[in-house]
Every structure is written in structure tokens, then in C-alpha cells.
Amino acid sequence: MSSFIDIFAQHEWHKTKNRIYSKTAYDVQVALGSSTRTIEDFEALISPAAEPYLEEMAQLSNAITKKRFGQTIQLFIPMYLSNECQNICTYCGFSLDVDIPRKTLNDQEILSEVEVIKSLGYDHILLVTGEANNIVGVKYFQHALKLIRPHFSHISLEVQPLDQEDYELLTPFGLNTVLVYQETYNENEYKTHHPKGKKSNFLYRLDTPDRLGRAGLHKIGLGALIGLEDWRTDSFFTALHLDYLEKAYWQSKFSISFPRLRPCAGGIDLKSNMTDKELAQLICAYRIFNEEVELSLSTRESESFRNNAIKLGITNLSADSKTNPGGYANREESLEQFEICDERSGATMAKVISAQGYEPVWKDWDSVLQ
């Protein structure tokens, strides 16, 4: 059975990095002038050579996004079910070797969180846990989905990679979307960042979107942790992954997230610091490369950047975010996974979106349309 692993094996990290950094202004001009863009065009658009073309890229990205998605921004909210984790990751506040109080929500706590979130107006929720199969495994997810499904029209999941059969078991309980970040596509350095736990299996994680596609998930979310390794090279491999998945699993939708690493308990120094201007360049590059993919931006980013990103090509924004289990009903319950930067409410974000001539969308579909 073929998978992205076969495509990935054809590309070497350092050769890819050198190719990106050797792109010229001419390569960028060709990419911007093309009617259809290739992965080589994407390389040019994320290269240092493209930085002087940011304004042109932003205008093109805005026009493409309006054509495909209209002037709408989908609002969603994350809900952390557990911070238990069996992995050691060098950059995460939930890592097994970080001494924090651990918490997994029970039924009543889940429903308390749901009550607060619904009062804020959300109908699209992202469920998040650490990676601990023995505590928050498939049975826990099934039960949590059963409790939560009556209250939301769209449920996303960001947890440990599962087997295809597990995803097939969860979809009847209301699971619409799964987000799985490769963290970094640098296989040689991956083990350095993930020294212990099931997550240290690079190829199993890399194959997860294929398992999601074969399981027939409505939407699959990709991304790499920006700052863990060279962000341009990781972005190339993410785009390569997206390109493969769209062709292999055409019936699914896809999204890209931009998780720029922020301070956390036990976190490491970043290898690749990305400026706001570079993040804007990356967002525009993805949109110009792919007119169909949804682009999502979290509250890791600042108020000013998120305000400006609305017209860059972003289609999904989180708000009101609490990154600790029980954080909505009981804000002192446990340690956050990472530091929030934009603490504005969804209601405030809706006003910001409207002020720019866009429509904030709290509900983007009904379960009857599945």
C-alpha cells in the first residue's frame, strides 16, 4: 500500500534546504506569474528571495482567498481534555519529564467546560489532549465525543496518532476533523526532540494522515512546529505532504496550521526564529500555492498580527483559548501547555473581523450534511 513515506524518501533535508535558499528573484517572479503553481514555485515563494515581493504576494493571496472562500472567517475554540502524556518532547509543557499537576476531565468537568464554551457562542470545537494511550485512549475519546456531540456541529481532534481502525471507530461518534502535526520533517533531528515515548516513532507519525485519509475523515489538518528546525524546509515538506494527500484522498478537505513555538515549561531554545514578516510570507505562499486549503491561526500570535492576518489568506481563527484542562470552568485547575498571546474573546474577535469587512462564522456546517 503506497503512502507519503514513499514520496518523502525521495527528498533529502539538506539538499531541499539548499535548493530553497538558492532561489532567485527570477524564480519568485515566475511563481507569481504562473496560472498554476508547482511545489518548485512554493520553494521560491518561501525563500529569502521572495521577501521583497511580500506586498505583491499579500495582494494576490487576498484575491485568491476571496475568490474561493468569500470574505468569511471561521471561529473555533480549543478544549483541553487532559494534560497527561507518556512522551518526552523537548518543547512541550505537557512533556512527561516536566513536573506539573496532571489532570484528565471527568464527565461532569467535560460538561461544565461545554456549558461555558456554548455560552460564548461557539459551535466549532477542537478537543486536545496529551499523548497517553492508557489514560486518554480510544474508549475515552468515544465517551467524550458522545457527551460533546449534541452541543456542537463540528468537532475536531488533536491527540496522539491512532490506527486507521481507531479513526473508523470514532467517526460515528461525531468526529469530523483530525489535526496531526509532524512537528518536524527533519528525520535525523526528530529523535533529538522526541527521545522517549510512542511519539519517537517518526514514520508512524508521518503515516498518520494516510491512515486518516483511508478512514475517510472529513478534514485532515497538517502543520510543523515553527522554530523547531529550519522553518522554510519544514514548510516545504508540509506543502509536499499536502500536495500528495489532496491527490490521494480527494474526498477529504485539508487545513494548514502555523504553530509558532512559544515559551512553555521546560522548553528549549528555538533553532529557527521566525519574524512576523516571515510568517506573513509563509501564509501568503501557502495560499498562492493552494487555493483550496484552509489556513488556521491560533492565539499563539499577537493581537496586531492576527488582525493583519485576516486579509492575508487566513480562513480559521481560534479565540478565548485556554490551553489547560478545565481552563474555562476553573481557570486555576492546571498548567497551560503553552503561553497564550492573544487573549481577546470571541465576541471581540467577531467585531474585529466585521470591522475589516469580513463575516465571522460561528457555524460552518450541519451534521446532516455529512
N, C-alpha and C positions, 0 to 999 in steps of 0.2 A: 504494500500500500504506500503510495507516494505521499510526501508531506513537505513542509517548508524546510525541513532538515536537509533534504536533497539540494534545494536551491542555496541554502546557507553555506553548504560545504563548498560551493563554487566561488566563494568570496573570502578573501583573506583580509583581516582587520587593517594591518599596516599598509597594505597596497591600496585598499579603499581610502584610507585616511590621506595618503599621499596624493591620490587622484583628486580628491575633493579640494585639497589645499593648492593644487596646481591649476585649478580652473582660472580662466582669464575673463576680462570684461567682454570679450567677443562671445565666449560661451554663454555668459549671462544674457547678452542681447539676443542670441539665438533662442534661448529658452523663453524669454519674454515674448518674442515674436512668433513663436510656433502656435499653431492651432490645436495641436495635441502634444502633450509633454511626456517624455520618457523619463526613466529613472536617471539617466545621464543628465537630463535637464534639471532634475531635482538636485543633483550634486552641485550644479552650477549655482542654483538659487540659494543653497545653504552655505556656499563657500564665502571666504572673506572678500572675494572679488565682487560679490553681489551687494555688499554693504552700501556703496554709493547709489544704488538703484532702489533703496528702500521705499522712497516716496512713490515711485512708479509701481513697485510691487504691491504696495498698500492699496493704491487706487484700483489696480487690476483685481486684487483679491476681494476687495469690497464689491466690485461689479459682478464678479463670478458668484459670490455668496448671495447677493440679492437676486440674481437670476435663478439660482437653484432653491434657496430657502426663503426667499422674500425677506422682509425686514422683521424677523422674529428672533427672539432669544428664549430658549427653553430653560426654566429654572428647576433645579433639583436640590436635594438636601441629603447629606450622608448621615447614616445612623450606625454607630458602632455597637455591635452586639457583644464583643469580647475583646480583651487585650491579651488573652492567653496565647502564648506562642512557643513552639518547640524548636524554632530555628535561631541560630545566631547570625545576625546581619549587622554589619559594621556601621550602618547609617540609620537604624530604626529605633525609636523609643520603646517599642514592644519587644525587642530582642531578648532572647532567653537569658542572656548574661547581664541584663540591666535590672537592677534591684528596684522594682516598683510594685505597688499593690496590684494584684491581678483580679480581674472581675469578668464574669460572664453573666449576662442578663437572664433572669428567670421570666416566667410567663407574665407576671404582674408588672415587672420592670419594663418588659418589652411594650406592653400595652400602655404603660404610663408615658413612655417615650413617644409612642404613636399618637397619643392624645395631644401632647404638646405640639408635635410636628404638624398634625392636622389643623390645630388652631392657628398655625402660622400661614396656612393656605396651600401647602404643598400637596401634589398628587403624584410626584415622581420621587421615589426614594432609592438611595443607594445603601445597601447593607454591607457592612465591613466588619471583618474580624482579623485577629492574628491567625497564624497558621498552626493549629493544634488539632490534629485529626481525632485524638482520643477524647477531647472535650467539646470541640465545635466541629463535628463531622457531618456527614450527610443526614443522619437522623435528626440532629439538632437543626440543621438548615430546613429540612422538611417541616418540622414543627413550627419553626419561626415563620416560615412563609405562610403556613396555614393560618397563623394568628394575624399576620400583617396583610395578607392578600385582600380581605374585604375592604380595606381602608385606602388602597392606592391603585391607580390604573396602570402604573408602570413600576416594576420592581427590578432593580439591578443588584448584582452581587459582586463584591470584590473580596475574595477569600483565597485559600490555598488552591492550587491546581488540582482538579479531580479527574477521574477516569471518565471516558465517554458515557459509560453506563450510569454513572452518578448524575451527570448532567441530564440524561434522559429521564431519570427518576425525579429530578427537581422541576422540570418544566411544567408538568401537570399541576404543580402547586403554585403556579403563577410567576415563575421566573422568566423574565423577558430578555435580560441583558447580563452578560458577564464581562467584567474588566479583568485583564491579567497583564501586568507589566513584566516584561522580560528583565527589568532593572538595568542590565547592560547586555549588549550582544558581544562584548569582548570576552570570548570563551576562556582565554588564557588568564584573565584577571577575575573572572566571575567567582571562582573558588575563594579568592582572597577576600571578597566581600561577603561570601556565604560559606563560612568554614564548617558549619555544623547544622544538621537537620535535613529533612527531605528536600528543602529548597536548594541544597547544594548540588542537586542533580540538574545540570544545565540543560541537557537535551530533553528531559521530561517536561521541564517548564517551557522550552522552546516549542514543543509539540502540542501544547495546550490549546492554542487557537484552532489547530486542525481537529482536535477532539471536539471542540465546541461546534465547529462547522459540521462535522459528521453527525453531531447530536441535533442539529437543526435549530440552534439558538437564533432568536430573532435579531439580536445585535451583539457584536463582539467588539470589545474595546481594547486597544493596544496603547503602548507607551514605553518609554525608557526613562529612568530616573536621571534628570538633567543635572550634571555635575559629578556623577559617579565616575565616568570616564569621558573621553572627548565627546562633547555633545553633538558635533557635526557628524561624526562617524556613527554614533548610536542612532541618530536621526535617519541616516541613510538606510541602515538595516531595518529600522521600523517601517520606513516607506517601502522598502523591498518586500517586507513581510506583508504589509497591507496590499500591495500590488498582486502578490501571489494569492492571498486569501480571497480577494474580490473575484478573481478568475475561477478559483477552485470551488468557492461556496457563494455563488452569485445570488442565491436566495436570501442571504443574510445581509444586514446593514452593518456598517463599521464606524467606529469613532476613534479619534486620537486624543489623548490627554497630554498635558505638558507639566508633569510634576517636577518642578524645580526644587531641588533639595533645600530644606530649611533646617534651622537648629533643632536638635532633639536630644533627649537624654542619651549619653554615651555615643553621640555621633562623631563621625570622622571629619577631617578637613577635606574639602572638595578638590578634585583633580582638575576640574574644568569649570571655572566661574563664568556664568553667562550673564551678560548685561541685559537690561530691558530692551535695548535696541536690537540685540541679537535674538531675543525671544520673539519680538515683533517680526523680525526677518523670518524666523522659523515658521511661525504661524502662517504668514503670507505664502511661504514656499509650499507648505502642505496644501493650501487652498488652490494655488495656481497649478500644482501637480495633479490634484484630485478634486474635481468639482462635487463629488457625491459624499465624501466622508464628512461626518460630524466632527467638529473641533470643540473640545471642552476645556474650560479653565477653572481652576479651583480657587479657594480662598487663601491658598499659599501666597498668592500675588497681592500687591498693594492696591489700595483703592484707585489711585491715579492710573495705574497700568490697566486694571480691569475696565475702568471707564473708557480708556482709549481702545482697548481690545475689541469692544463691541463692533466697531466699524472695520476691524482688520480681517474678519472672517470667522470669528468665534460664533458658534451656534448654541452652546450649552454653558451655563454658569451655575455653580453652586453658591449657596448663601446660608446665613445663620449657622454655619458649620461648628459642630463640637466634635472633636476627634478623640473622645474618651467614652467608654461605655457608661450609659446613664447620664450623659452630659446635658441633656435637655431638661429632664425632670429633676436631676440632682447634680448641680454643677461642680460639687466638691467630691464627687464619687471616686475618681481615679485620674491617673496621669494621662495627658494628651499624647497622641502618637507623634505629632509634630506641632510646631508653633503656627497658629493662625495669624495672617497679616491683615486681611480684610474682614473686619468684624461686623460689617453692616448687616441689617436684617434683610429678609427677602422683600418686605414691603418697601424699604428704602431703595433696594436694587431695582425693583419694578419701576419706581419713579425715575431713577437714573436712566434706565433703558428707554422709558417713554419719552424722556426729555430729549433723547437723541433721535427720535422719530421711529423707534422700533417698538414692537409689541412684545411685552413679557408674556410668555406662555407657561401656565402652571400645569396644564394637562395637554399632552400631545397626542393621545390616542386612547381608545377604549379596548378593554379585553375582548369585546365581541368582534373586534376587527382582526384578531389573530388568525 
